[in-house]
Amino acid sequence: MTSRPWDTVWLGASAATFDPARPGPWGALHDAAVGVKNGRIVWLGPLTELPERPDEVAAEVRSVPGCWITPGLIDCHTHAVFGGDRADEFAARLAGESYEAIARAGGGIRSTVSATRGATDDQLRTAAEARLRDLAREGVTTVEVKSGYDLTTDGEIRMLDVAHAAGRRAGVEIQGTLLGLHALPPEFERDRPGYIELVAREMVPRAAAEGRARQVDAFVEGIAFTAAECAPVFEAAREAGLGIRVHADQLSDAGGAALAGRWCAASADHLERTSKAGVAALARGGCVAVLLPGAYLTLRDDQPPPVTGFRQLGVPMAVASDLNPGSSPVRSLRTAASLACSLFGLTPAEALAGVTREAARALQLDDRGVLSVGRRADLAIWQVERLEELVYWIGGDLLAGRVVEGIEDAP
């Protein structure tokens, strides 16, 4: 061979592909080789089956014996752009106040809306970049970021712009989600229909036309919006070609999972109080159940999502940090995956599939989350003997390398 057709080949690691076509919970390949060109995986298999010597097939040879390679981790539910914090509310909940009571008294999301509106672009970007860098240091390569803390059209677009700018600086790809139906802004206190119309007829088309968001989300809850109120916004999303997601059944069974199922939404997220009928609706609609154990822990909830029901009906389960200032100040996706095991009973294989393959499914991304030929070369390289260590250890520096579209950077 007179030329080197690949850019890079990684050698000697065990590869957890999470490819359901491969046997075992990890779809594992041992003593593997991963060939990359132009940011895509072009070869994946046992090192012994390479067509030529490594230095003949790739311009750069990276030997990582004793490591595990997984797809780059994907955090599929965050609110990483916001002003201020809500540490005072954390203390209030420890003193016995409920999340719902704090929200109804003017705290909660509305307090973050006020802080976000008052922050400059630089302040928001600098703070978001620091949070995203924390995720990147744990092998995360893709992060979904929602708007929802300004609740004006210009402000929601500004939040998404800040998210993309912070992601570029932190070295992660941002998937923007418009969350106009997060809370009712104070200026629309007496005009709920008017605000819903604004989201449907102004925010959604603009976010789509300007490429700021790929999906639309809505918070279906007694302190937020009803399933019926979401319909015009979801109709606008469909018309604009955007995916649909739902914050569902976190504090009560308000019909969020059923709504997600009816709309064949990409995902329903939270789901602590989803009924059997809601689980069935998710299965019929082909929705991903996104589990958010950080919020469950922080709010000291005692009713976990119906994981057994999801398994029985084949509802895919993703796991995310839900990074936000109020209910889940979690800046570690590995910690969220660990909590999903300890609090919700997921197996390590389910939790790690939840932050790779199933997270990609929730974001409607079919080019990542699995190691296979043709997918993006987003890789996380781990200095661990057993893959279970990624959810066994809470904290600790386990990352040996991170690769985004074929380019490796320092962990």
Helices and strands as residue ranges (DSSP letters): E 6-11, E 14-16, E 28-29, E 32-37, E 40-46, G 47-49, H 54-57, E 58-63, E 68-71, E 73-75, H 87-94, H 99-104, H 109-117, H 121-136, E 140-146, H 153-170, E 173-181, G 186-188, H 192-198, I 199-203, H 204-209, E 215-220, H 227-240, E 243-248, H 256-262, E 267-270, H 276-285, E 288-291, H 293-298, H 307-313, E 317-319, H 333-344, H 348-354, H 357-362, E 379-382, H 389-392, E 399-404, E 407-409
